[in-house]
Amino acid sequence: MDKDSRVFLAGGTGLVGANLLAELRARGYSNILAPTRRQLDLLNSNAVQSFFEHERPEYVILAAARAGGIKASSTFSAEFLFENLTIQNNVIWNAHRSQVRKLLFLGSSCVYPGLAPQPMKEEYLLSGQFEPTNEGYSIAKVSGLKLCEYIYRQYGQKFISCMPCNLYGPGDYYDTERGHVISSLLMRMHDAKEMGAPSVSVWGTGNARREFLYVKDAVDALLFLLEHYDSARFVNVGSGVDVTISELADMIRRVVGYQGEIVFDATKPDGVPRKLLNVDRMNTLGWRARTPLEEGLRATYAEFVFQRSQAPKVVTQ
Ligand SMILES: NC(=O)c1ccc[n+]([C@@H]2O[C@H](COP(=O)([O-])OP(=O)(O)OC[C@H]3O[C@@H](n4cnc5c(N)ncnc54)[C@H](OP(=O)(O)O)[C@@H]3O)[C@@H](O)[C@H]2O)c1
C-alpha cells in the first residue's frame, strides 16, 4: 500500500475505525476515504455501488458493523444478522466488482463455538454450536469471512480476514446498552467513586476468563496484515493472554482509584467459561501485542476522564 493509495475505511467513526484513521494519517497516508454514515449509509446498496464506481478505492478496510456487547446482540439479534450481512455484502461485493487490490474484513472471536477448546485455533471455526447470545452476529461474521475466502480462492483477489478478540481503548462507547465490559466497568466505577457509592455490582461469578487487546495494538495488527498478509485463511488477532473478570474488575478499580467493594451477582450469567485466542499464526508472521492490560486501561481511563471533562454539564434545579 503506497502512501498515496486510495484507501476506503468503512466505519471510520467506530472504536477501531477512529483509531485506524488517526494511525493511517500519522503514518502519512494521504488519500483516505472515510465517509460517515450520514455521507454513505452502508445499508444502502445503490449508494455503496455508486460510491465504488465514482471513488474507485484501491484498498478497503471493512471496520463498519453493527457491534456491541452481549445485551445488545441478544436483544437485537435480527438487526445484528440483517445489518451485518447487508453492510458486508454491499462492501465486499462492490469491492470485488470494482477490482479493489486488497480488502481486509474483521470477524470476531465471539464467532467461535461457545465451548471450543482453549486457546482457540483458527481451525476451530464451525466445529460446534455458536454461543446462543450472539448467534445472529456470528452467522453474519462467518458469512463475511467465507465470502472473502471464496473470492480469494475463486478470483485470486486479495480479500483477507482477521479474527480480533475483545478490544478496548480510547474511543469506546460509554453507554450501558451498547458498551463492552471494560468501558462499562470503567464508567460505572468512575461514577461510583464520584458519588461515594459503597459497591459496584458485576454480572456473573467473576470466574469467567476473557482476553483483551488494546485498540492501538489492534490497529497496528490490521496495518501489519494489510502490508504483509496474503492468504485466503483468516488469522486470529489477540494479546494471547486472558484474565478472570474478577482480576479485570480489580485492575479497573485500581486504575480508577475506587475504594468501594466489587460485588459479583452470580444469579446473572457468566457466558462461556473461557475465551482465549491462539495467536501462534500471527506471532509466526512476526506480529505480537505490545501493551500490557493495566497500561492500556490507564490510557483508556485518562481519555474517558478527558471526554467527561469536555461534555456539557447537565444543570438540574
Ligand atoms: N470492539 C470489539 O471488541 C471488537 C472485537 C472483535 C471484532 N470487532 C469488529 O471490529 C469491527 C469494528 O468494531 P468497533 O468496535 O469499532 O465497532 P463500533 O465502535 O460499533 O463502530 C462501528 C462502525 O460502523 C459504522 N456503521 C455501522 N452501521 C453503519 C451503516 N449502516 N452505515 C455506515 N456506517 C455504519 C458505525 O458508524 P456510526 O458511528 O455512525 O454508528 C461505526 O463507525 C467490527 O466489524 C466488529 O465486529 C470488534
The ligand as an SDF file (V2000), in Angstrom:
LIG
                    3D

 48 52  0  0  0  0  0  0  0  0999 V2000
  -14.8660   -3.8020   19.6670 N   0  0  0  0  0  0  0  0  0  0  0  0
  -14.5560   -5.0960   19.8050 C   0  0  0  0  0  0  0  0  0  0  0  0
  -14.3370   -5.5930   20.9260 O   0  0  0  0  0  0  0  0  0  0  0  0
  -14.4270   -5.9820   18.5800 C   0  0  0  0  0  0  0  0  0  0  0  0
  -13.9140   -7.2700   18.7600 C   0  0  0  0  0  0  0  0  0  0  0  0
  -13.7930   -8.0900   17.6700 C   0  0  0  0  0  0  0  0  0  0  0  0
  -14.1810   -7.6520   16.4100 C   0  0  0  0  0  0  0  0  0  0  0  0
  -14.6890   -6.4010   16.2630 N   0  0  0  0  0  0  0  0  0  0  0  0
  -15.1040   -5.9840   14.9200 C   0  0  0  0  0  0  0  0  0  0  0  0
  -14.3380   -4.8590   14.5380 O   0  0  0  0  0  0  0  0  0  0  0  0
  -15.1260   -4.0160   13.7030 C   0  0  0  0  0  0  0  0  0  0  0  0
  -15.1670   -2.6270   14.3020 C   0  0  0  0  0  0  0  0  0  0  0  0
  -15.7410   -2.7180   15.5910 O   0  0  0  0  0  0  0  0  0  0  0  0
  -15.8830   -1.4590   16.5370 P   0  0  0  0  0  0  0  0  0  0  0  0
  -15.7550   -1.9360   17.9200 O   0  0  0  0  0  0  0  0  0  0  0  0
  -15.0260   -0.3570   16.0300 O   0  0  0  0  0  0  0  0  0  0  0  0
  -17.4070   -1.1020   16.2900 O   0  0  0  0  0  0  0  0  0  0  0  0
  -18.1340    0.2880   16.5850 P   0  0  0  0  0  0  0  0  0  0  0  0
  -17.3240    1.0930   17.5240 O   0  0  0  0  0  0  0  0  0  0  0  0
  -19.5360   -0.0610   16.9410 O   0  0  0  0  0  0  0  0  0  0  0  0
  -18.1100    1.0240   15.1740 O   0  0  0  0  0  0  0  0  0  0  0  0
  -18.8800    0.5580   14.1100 C   0  0  0  0  0  0  0  0  0  0  0  0
  -18.7040    1.4740   12.9430 C   0  0  0  0  0  0  0  0  0  0  0  0
  -19.5550    1.0320   11.8880 O   0  0  0  0  0  0  0  0  0  0  0  0
  -20.3200    2.1360   11.4340 C   0  0  0  0  0  0  0  0  0  0  0  0
  -21.5830    1.7080   10.8860 N   0  0  0  0  0  0  0  0  0  0  0  0
  -22.4800    0.8560   11.4140 C   0  0  0  0  0  0  0  0  0  0  0  0
  -23.5610    0.7630   10.6150 N   0  0  0  0  0  0  0  0  0  0  0  0
  -23.3220    1.5760    9.5480 C   0  0  0  0  0  0  0  0  0  0  0  0
  -24.0540    1.9080    8.3940 C   0  0  0  0  0  0  0  0  0  0  0  0
  -25.2660    1.3930    8.1530 N   0  0  0  0  0  0  0  0  0  0  0  0
  -23.5030    2.7740    7.5110 N   0  0  0  0  0  0  0  0  0  0  0  0
  -22.3020    3.3330    7.7470 C   0  0  0  0  0  0  0  0  0  0  0  0
  -21.5550    3.0560    8.8260 N   0  0  0  0  0  0  0  0  0  0  0  0
  -22.0710    2.1860    9.7270 C   0  0  0  0  0  0  0  0  0  0  0  0
  -20.5020    2.9820   12.6820 C   0  0  0  0  0  0  0  0  0  0  0  0
  -20.9290    4.2770   12.3250 O   0  0  0  0  0  0  0  0  0  0  0  0
  -21.6980    5.2250   13.3930 P   0  0  0  0  0  0  0  0  0  0  0  0
  -20.5980    5.8850   14.1650 O   0  0  0  0  0  0  0  0  0  0  0  0
  -22.4860    6.1420   12.5400 O   0  0  0  0  0  0  0  0  0  0  0  0
  -22.5490    4.3170   14.2440 O   0  0  0  0  0  0  0  0  0  0  0  0
  -19.0860    2.9270   13.2420 C   0  0  0  0  0  0  0  0  0  0  0  0
  -18.2500    3.7850   12.5150 O   0  0  0  0  0  0  0  0  0  0  0  0
  -16.5000   -4.6720   13.6040 C   0  0  0  0  0  0  0  0  0  0  0  0
  -16.5420   -5.4620   12.4510 O   0  0  0  0  0  0  0  0  0  0  0  0
  -16.5510   -5.5560   14.8250 C   0  0  0  0  0  0  0  0  0  0  0  0
  -17.4020   -6.6360   14.6150 O   0  0  0  0  0  0  0  0  0  0  0  0
  -14.8170   -5.5370   17.3160 C   0  0  0  0  0  0  0  0  0  0  0  0
  1  2  1  0
  2  3  2  0
  2  4  1  0
  4  5  1  0
  4 48  2  0
  5  6  2  0
  6  7  1  0
  7  8  2  0
  8  9  1  0
  8 48  1  0
  9 10  1  0
  9 46  1  0
 10 11  1  0
 11 12  1  0
 11 44  1  0
 12 13  1  0
 13 14  1  0
 14 15  2  0
 14 16  1  0
 14 17  1  0
 17 18  1  0
 18 19  2  0
 18 20  1  0
 18 21  1  0
 21 22  1  0
 22 23  1  0
 23 24  1  0
 23 42  1  0
 24 25  1  0
 25 26  1  0
 25 36  1  0
 26 27  1  0
 26 35  1  0
 27 28  2  0
 28 29  1  0
 29 30  1  0
 29 35  2  0
 30 31  1  0
 30 32  2  0
 32 33  1  0
 33 34  2  0
 34 35  1  0
 36 37  1  0
 36 42  1  0
 37 38  1  0
 38 39  2  0
 38 40  1  0
 38 41  1  0
 42 43  1  0
 44 45  1  0
 44 46  1  0
 46 47  1  0
M  CHG  2   8   1  16  -1
M  END
$$$$
